[in-house]
Amino acid sequence: MTSLPTWQRFAILILAAAALAAGLDLLITTDKEEIEGTLDRLSEQAVRRNAEEMLGAVAPDFSQEGFDRTALLDAARKILAEFPPRSLEWIQREITTDGAEAKARLRVRFLPAPECRFPYPFDSVWALAFTERAGRWQITRIDPLEIGGQKIDTLAGALRQAR
């Protein structure tokens, strides 16, 4: 049995290293991918009208404009009952991370379920803040920027508009 020439052994070593790197890349999830997964689960739960599971993405100590998790859950239940989505499509997702903090700017297209009180699709734009705690990215701030072409200044304003 003859030994491979040096250049062939080197080529095999390079190919093996590239295959290993590609395999590891498939196993490693980036922070951005984890946040995208959180957003995907959030929209899936909204379509299922499961407000309790939606709140799984929200930090336990969430507090904004007088809304804690309980108030947010109540608002989500009411909104999903009156405005059930057939689907939520992510039109745009810009996510930036900095250590254990992240920000996302999202454009979402709402497609109404047949029984929805407002039967027309519309887009909304949101800014979310996330913090990584215990290996999970959790929403710590929700800022609606625009809903159906109307500028929104506050979370409370967005929840009032939905009623």
C-alpha positions as CSV (number, residue, x, y, z in Angstrom):
1,M,0.0,0.0,0.0
2,T,1.4,3.3,-1.0
3,S,1.2,6.5,1.0
4,L,-0.8,9.5,-0.4
5,P,1.3,12.4,-1.6
6,T,1.6,15.3,0.8
7,W,-0.7,17.6,-1.2
8,Q,-3.5,14.9,-1.2
9,R,-3.2,14.4,2.6
10,F,-3.3,18.2,3.0
11,A,-6.4,18.4,0.8
12,I,-8.1,15.6,2.8
13,L,-7.3,17.4,6.0
14,I,-8.7,20.7,4.7
15,L,-11.9,19.0,3.5
16,A,-12.3,17.2,6.8
17,A,-11.9,20.5,8.7
18,A,-14.4,22.2,6.5
19,A,-16.9,19.4,7.0
20,L,-16.4,19.6,10.8
21,A,-16.9,23.4,10.8
22,A,-20.0,23.1,8.6
23,G,-21.4,20.4,11.0
24,L,-20.7,22.5,14.1
25,D,-22.3,25.5,12.4
26,L,-25.5,23.5,12.1
27,L,-25.4,22.6,15.8
28,I,-24.7,26.1,17.1
29,T,-27.6,28.4,17.4
30,T,-26.8,32.1,17.3
31,D,-28.5,34.6,19.6
32,K,-30.3,36.1,16.6
33,E,-31.6,32.6,15.6
34,E,-32.8,32.0,19.2
35,I,-34.7,35.4,19.1
36,E,-36.2,34.5,15.7
37,G,-37.3,31.2,17.2
38,T,-38.9,33.0,20.1
39,L,-40.8,35.3,17.7
40,D,-41.9,32.4,15.6
41,R,-43.3,30.6,18.6
42,L,-45.0,33.8,19.7
43,S,-46.8,34.2,16.4
44,E,-47.7,30.5,16.3
45,Q,-49.3,30.8,19.8
46,A,-51.2,34.0,18.6
47,V,-52.7,32.1,15.7
48,R,-53.7,29.3,18.1
49,R,-55.2,32.1,20.3
50,N,-53.1,30.9,23.3
51,A,-52.4,34.1,25.2
52,E,-50.9,32.2,28.2
53,E,-48.2,30.5,26.0
54,M,-47.6,33.8,24.2
55,L,-46.6,35.3,27.6
56,G,-43.9,32.6,27.9
57,A,-41.8,34.9,25.8
58,V,-42.2,37.8,28.2
59,A,-39.9,38.4,31.1
60,P,-41.5,37.5,34.5
61,D,-40.8,41.0,35.8
62,F,-42.2,42.8,32.8
63,S,-43.6,46.2,33.6
64,Q,-44.3,49.0,31.2
65,E,-46.8,51.9,31.3
66,G,-48.7,50.3,34.1
67,F,-48.9,46.9,32.4
68,D,-47.4,43.9,34.2
69,R,-47.6,40.3,32.9
70,T,-51.1,39.9,34.3
71,A,-52.4,43.0,32.6
72,L,-50.6,42.1,29.4
73,L,-52.2,38.6,29.5
74,D,-55.7,40.1,30.0
75,A,-55.2,42.4,27.1
76,A,-53.8,39.6,24.9
77,R,-56.9,37.4,25.7
78,K,-59.3,40.2,24.8
79,I,-57.5,41.1,21.6
80,L,-57.2,37.5,20.4
81,A,-60.9,36.9,21.1
82,E,-62.0,40.0,19.1
83,F,-59.3,40.0,16.4
84,P,-58.2,36.4,15.9
85,P,-55.4,36.0,13.3
86,R,-55.5,33.5,10.6
87,S,-51.8,34.1,10.3
88,L,-49.1,36.5,11.2
89,E,-46.3,37.0,8.6
90,W,-43.0,38.5,9.5
91,I,-42.4,41.0,6.6
92,Q,-39.2,42.4,8.2
93,R,-37.1,41.4,11.2
94,E,-34.1,43.4,12.1
95,I,-32.4,42.0,15.2
96,T,-29.3,43.3,16.9
97,T,-27.6,41.8,20.0
98,D,-25.1,43.2,22.5
99,G,-24.2,40.6,25.1
100,A,-27.3,39.7,27.1
101,E,-29.3,42.5,25.5
102,A,-31.1,42.6,22.2
103,K,-33.4,44.8,20.1
104,A,-35.7,43.9,17.4
105,R,-37.6,46.0,14.9
106,L,-40.4,44.0,13.3
107,R,-42.9,44.5,10.5
108,V,-45.8,42.0,10.9
109,R,-48.6,41.4,8.5
110,F,-51.9,40.4,10.2
111,L,-54.2,38.2,8.2
112,P,-57.6,37.9,9.9
113,A,-59.4,34.7,10.7
114,P,-62.9,34.6,9.1
115,E,-64.6,35.4,12.4
116,C,-62.4,38.5,13.0
117,R,-64.3,41.7,13.8
118,F,-61.9,43.5,11.4
119,P,-61.8,41.4,8.3
120,Y,-58.9,43.2,6.5
121,P,-55.2,42.4,6.5
122,F,-52.9,45.1,7.9
123,D,-49.3,45.6,8.8
124,S,-47.9,46.8,12.1
125,V,-44.4,47.8,13.1
126,W,-43.0,47.0,16.6
127,A,-39.7,47.6,18.5
128,L,-39.0,44.9,21.1
129,A,-36.2,44.7,23.7
130,F,-35.0,41.4,25.0
131,T,-32.7,40.2,27.8
132,E,-31.1,36.8,28.0
133,R,-31.8,35.2,31.4
134,A,-31.0,31.6,32.3
135,G,-30.2,30.8,28.7
136,R,-33.6,32.2,27.3
137,W,-34.3,35.4,25.5
138,Q,-37.2,37.2,27.1
139,I,-39.1,40.3,26.0
140,T,-38.6,43.2,28.4
141,R,-40.1,46.0,26.4
142,I,-42.8,46.3,23.7
143,D,-43.0,49.5,21.7
144,P,-45.7,49.6,19.0
145,L,-44.6,52.1,16.3
146,E,-47.4,51.8,13.7
147,I,-50.6,49.8,13.4
148,G,-52.5,49.8,10.1
149,G,-50.7,52.9,8.9
150,Q,-51.4,54.9,12.1
151,K,-48.5,56.0,14.2
152,I,-48.7,54.7,17.8
153,D,-46.7,56.3,20.7
154,T,-47.3,53.9,23.6
155,L,-48.2,50.3,24.4
156,A,-51.3,51.5,26.2
157,G,-52.3,53.4,23.1
158,A,-51.9,50.3,21.0
159,L,-54.0,48.2,23.4
160,R,-56.7,50.9,23.5
161,Q,-56.8,51.1,19.7
162,A,-57.4,47.3,19.5
163,R,-60.5,47.5,21.7
